Amino acid sequence: MSNNQNQLALVKKDTVDVVADKVKQFQENGELHFPANYSPENAMKSAWLKLQEIKTGKQDGYRPVLEVCSKDSIANSLLNMVVQGLNPAKNQGYFIAYGQTLTFQRSYFGTMAVTKRVTGAKSIDANVIYEGDDVDYEMVNGRVKNLKHKQKFGNINKENIIGAYCIIDLGDDVYTELMTMDEIRQAWSQSQMWGKDQKVEKKGSTHDNFKQEMAKKTVINRACKKFINSSDDGSLIINHFNQTDEMVEEAQLEQEVEENANKEFIDIEATEHQEESTTSNQEDHQPQGDSDQAIYDAVGQEEPQATEADGPGF
């Protein structure tokens, strides 16, 4: 066995095997129940295969994350993935390194999957609103109710998007999240790829080329997170749902501080976190040659046969 194989075996023993034991303990204690069609073993196998291919970003020299990242962060990333019942092979999330910290970040497919699992939602749908569309709704106790959207085919133009909405159908109730384009751009502005004084999406950028999908993705993420956190459920799943985002924020901040450590002046502005900020710099952290894959994963579209199309947890 080569030295590299020995190192991988040791990392696997200290991460995958440890997580598998922890998950088994959760199950035996009745703290965790997986859907009939979910296999934590298969999910971890898929994750381990992907982890062997993922490299750090440019600033860390495109090195394998399994060589750079701490074993604790690798194990925590795997645990967050499994407890939420997600599988990276189904585009429900991906792994991104920030310095020596590996994080697991849900795609919006993953966010919808967790929401359905926790709330029993029948469906989660989103659409964009174009200038000239007819939109009518009521406000009842601070919530959007009875939203009706009549869209005209001639209005469909990505430059004329004025908002988006997401509807979570619970069977006996419906939750609706409605966002204006200004609110959507405010969420996008939390991306590290968004310039300091930038007001709109740059031409040719992910947010510009796939504006409809990115807008839908943003409102879906906000709806699911707001709705799931408004529940009384303090379950293990929700704890890890929130912990995933918190760990990403912490890792991003630590990396930002480290990158600015040798500069004369560090200016870190405290801004209100937007739910989509976790996936903003996915493209920079993809290995060389994977930029197309990063774009497809970002908007969560199906990849064309033989070789998936834009935008992230944004």
C-alpha positions in Angstrom: 0.0 0.0 0.0 1.4 3.4 -1.0 2.0 6.2 1.5 -0.9 8.2 0.1 -3.2 5.2 0.5 -2.0 4.8 4.1 -2.8 8.4 4.8 -6.3 8.2 3.3 -7.0 5.0 5.4 -6.0 6.9 8.5 -8.2 9.9 7.7 -11.1 7.6 6.9 -10.7 5.8 10.2 -10.7 9.1 12.1 -13.6 10.6 10.3 -15.9 8.3 8.4 -15.7 5.5 10.9 -16.1 7.9 13.8 -19.2 9.5 12.2 -20.7 6.1 11.4 -20.4 5.2 15.1 -21.9 8.5 16.2 -24.9 8.1 13.9 -25.5 4.6 15.1 -25.5 5.9 18.7 -28.1 8.6 17.7 -30.3 5.9 16.2 -30.0 3.5 19.2 -30.9 6.4 21.5 -34.0 7.2 19.4 -32.7 10.7 18.6 -32.5 10.1 14.9 -34.8 8.3 12.4 -34.0 8.2 8.7 -36.5 7.9 5.9 -36.9 4.4 4.5 -35.1 5.4 1.3 -32.1 6.9 2.9 -29.0 5.0 3.7 -26.4 6.8 5.9 -23.8 4.3 4.8 -24.3 4.9 1.1 -24.4 8.7 1.7 -21.0 8.6 3.5 -19.5 6.4 0.8 -20.6 8.9 -1.8 -19.2 11.7 0.3 -15.9 10.0 0.8 -15.5 9.4 -2.9 -16.2 13.1 -3.6 -13.9 14.3 -0.8 -11.0 12.5 -2.5 -11.5 14.6 -5.6 -12.1 18.0 -4.0 -9.3 20.5 -3.8 -8.8 23.8 -2.0 -9.1 27.2 -3.7 -6.5 29.1 -5.5 -5.2 30.8 -2.4 -4.3 27.4 -0.9 -2.7 26.1 -4.1 -5.5 23.7 -5.2 -4.4 21.0 -2.7 -6.5 18.0 -1.8 -8.8 18.9 1.1 -8.2 15.6 2.8 -4.5 16.7 3.2 -5.2 20.2 4.2 -8.3 20.2 6.4 -8.5 19.1 10.0 -9.9 15.7 10.8 -12.4 17.4 13.2 -13.8 19.6 10.5 -14.0 16.7 8.0 -15.9 14.6 10.6 -18.2 17.5 11.5 -19.0 18.1 7.9 -19.9 14.4 7.3 -22.0 14.4 10.5 -24.0 17.5 9.5 -24.6 15.9 6.1 -25.8 12.6 7.5 -28.0 13.8 10.3 -29.9 16.0 7.8 -30.4 12.9 5.7 -28.6 14.4 2.7 -26.5 12.9 0.0 -24.0 14.8 -2.2 -24.5 12.3 -5.0 -28.1 13.7 -5.4 -26.8 17.3 -5.6 -28.2 18.0 -2.1 -25.0 19.6 -0.9 -21.2 19.9 -1.4 -18.0 20.3 0.5 -16.0 23.5 0.5 -12.7 24.2 2.3 -11.9 27.5 4.0 -8.3 27.3 5.0 -7.9 24.2 7.2 -11.7 24.0 7.8 -13.9 21.8 5.7 -17.6 22.7 5.6 -20.7 21.0 4.2 -23.0 23.4 2.5 -26.6 22.4 1.4 -27.7 23.1 -2.1 -31.3 24.4 -2.3 -32.2 20.8 -3.2 -30.9 19.8 0.2 -32.7 22.6 2.0 -36.0 21.6 0.4 -35.3 17.9 1.3 -34.8 18.7 5.0 -37.8 21.0 5.0 -40.0 18.3 3.6 -38.6 15.7 6.0 -39.1 17.9 9.1 -42.5 19.5 8.2 -44.1 16.9 6.0 -44.6 19.5 3.2 -46.2 18.0 0.1 -44.5 20.4 -2.3 -42.2 23.4 -2.5 -42.5 25.6 -5.6 -41.1 28.9 -6.7 -41.5 31.4 -9.5 -40.4 34.8 -10.6 -42.5 37.8 -11.2 -41.9 40.0 -14.2 -42.9 43.6 -14.8 -46.4 43.6 -16.2 -47.5 40.4 -14.5 -50.7 40.5 -12.4 -50.1 39.7 -8.8 -52.7 39.7 -6.0 -52.4 38.6 -2.4 -53.7 39.3 1.2 -51.8 40.0 4.4 -53.2 38.0 7.3 -51.5 38.3 10.7 -48.3 39.4 9.0 -48.3 36.5 6.5 -48.8 36.5 2.8 -52.0 34.6 2.0 -53.9 33.6 -1.2 -51.2 34.7 -3.6 -52.5 34.7 -7.2 -50.0 35.3 -10.1 -51.1 35.7 -13.6 -48.1 35.7 -15.9 -48.1 36.9 -19.5 -45.8 35.1 -21.9 -44.5 38.3 -23.4 -43.3 39.6 -20.0 -40.7 36.8 -19.7 -37.4 38.6 -19.7 -34.7 38.2 -17.2 -34.0 42.0 -17.3 -37.6 42.6 -16.2 -37.7 40.5 -13.0 -39.3 42.5 -10.2 -39.6 39.8 -7.5 -40.0 36.1 -6.7 -42.0 33.9 -4.4 -41.9 30.4 -2.9 -45.0 28.4 -1.8 -44.7 25.5 0.7 -47.8 23.3 0.6 -48.4 21.5 3.9 -51.8 20.1 2.8 -53.8 21.8 5.5 -51.9 25.1 5.3 -49.8 27.0 2.8 -46.7 29.1 3.6 -45.7 31.8 1.1 -42.5 33.8 1.0 -42.5 36.9 -1.2 -39.4 38.9 -2.1 -38.8 42.0 -4.2 -35.9 42.2 -6.6 -34.2 44.7 -4.3 -34.5 42.2 -1.4 -33.1 39.4 -3.6 -30.1 41.6 -4.7 -29.5 42.5 -1.0 -29.1 38.8 -0.4 -26.8 38.4 -3.4 -24.7 41.3 -2.2 -23.5 39.1 0.8 -21.6 37.0 -1.7 -17.8 37.5 -1.6 -17.9 37.7 -5.4 -20.1 40.8 -5.1 -18.1 44.1 -5.2 -18.2 46.5 -2.3 -20.0 49.2 -4.2 -21.8 46.9 -6.6 -25.5 47.6 -6.9 -26.6 45.1 -9.6 -25.3 41.8 -11.0 -22.3 42.1 -13.3 -22.9 41.2 -16.9 -21.9 37.7 -17.7 -21.8 36.7 -14.0 -23.8 33.7 -12.6 -26.4 36.1 -11.1 -26.8 37.7 -14.5 -26.7 34.7 -16.8 -29.1 32.6 -14.8 -31.1 35.4 -13.0 -34.4 33.6 -13.0 -33.0 30.4 -11.4 -30.9 32.4 -9.0 -33.9 34.5 -7.9 -36.0 31.3 -7.3 -33.1 29.7 -5.5 -32.8 32.7 -3.1 -36.5 32.8 -2.3 -36.7 29.0 -1.7 -33.7 29.2 0.7 -35.3 32.0 2.6 -38.7 30.4 2.8 -37.5 27.1 3.9 -35.1 28.4 6.5 -37.6 30.9 7.9 -40.4 28.3 8.0 -38.3 25.5 9.5 -37.0 27.8 12.2 -40.4 29.1 13.1 -41.4 25.6 14.2 -41.2 24.4 17.8 -39.1 21.4 16.9 -35.8 21.4 18.7 -34.8 18.1 17.1 -31.4 16.9 16.3 -32.1 17.5 12.6 -32.9 21.2 13.0 -30.0 21.7 15.3 -27.6 20.4 12.6 -29.6 22.3 9.9 -28.7 25.5 11.7 -25.2 24.4 12.8 -24.3 23.8 9.2 -24.8 27.5 8.3 -23.2 28.7 11.5 -20.0 26.6 10.8 -19.8 28.0 7.3 -20.1 31.6 8.6 -17.4 31.0 11.2 -15.1 29.3 8.7 -15.5 32.2 6.2 -14.8 34.8 8.9 -11.7 32.9 10.1 -10.4 32.7 6.6 -11.1 36.4 6.0 -9.2 37.4 9.2 -6.3 35.1 8.2 -6.0 36.5 4.7 -5.9 40.1 6.1 -3.6 39.3 9.0 -0.5 40.7 7.3 -2.2 43.9 6.1 -1.9 47.2 7.9 -5.6 47.7 8.3 -8.4 45.2 8.7 -11.9 46.4 8.1 -14.6 43.8 8.9 -18.1 45.2 8.6 -20.8 43.6 10.6 -23.7 42.9 8.3 -26.9 41.1 8.8 -26.5 37.5 7.5 -28.6 36.6 4.5 -29.4 32.9 4.2 -27.9 32.5 0.8 -24.4 33.8 1.7 -23.0 30.3 2.4 -22.6 29.2 -1.1 -21.3 32.4 -2.7 -17.7 31.5 -3.3 -18.2 28.0 -4.5 -16.7 28.7 -7.9 -13.4 29.9 -6.3 -13.1 26.8 -4.2 -13.7 24.3 -7.0 -10.7 22.5 -8.5 -9.4 23.7 -11.8 -11.5 22.4 -14.7 -14.6 22.2 -12.5 -16.0 25.7 -13.2 -18.8 24.4 -15.4 -19.8 21.8 -12.7 -19.8 24.6 -10.0 -22.2 26.6 -12.2 -24.6 23.7 -12.6 -24.5 22.9 -8.9 -25.1 26.5 -8.0 -28.6 26.8 -9.6 -29.3 23.1 -9.1 -30.2 22.3 -12.7 -29.8 18.9 -14.2 -26.5 18.5 -16.0 -26.8 17.6 -19.7 -26.1 14.0 -20.5 -22.5 13.3 -21.1 -21.2 16.3 -19.4 -25.4 20.2 -14.8 -26.1 24.7 -15.5 -25.8 27.4 -12.8 -25.8 29.3 -9.6 -25.5 28.1 -5.5 -27.1 28.2 -2.4 -27.7 31.6 -3.9 
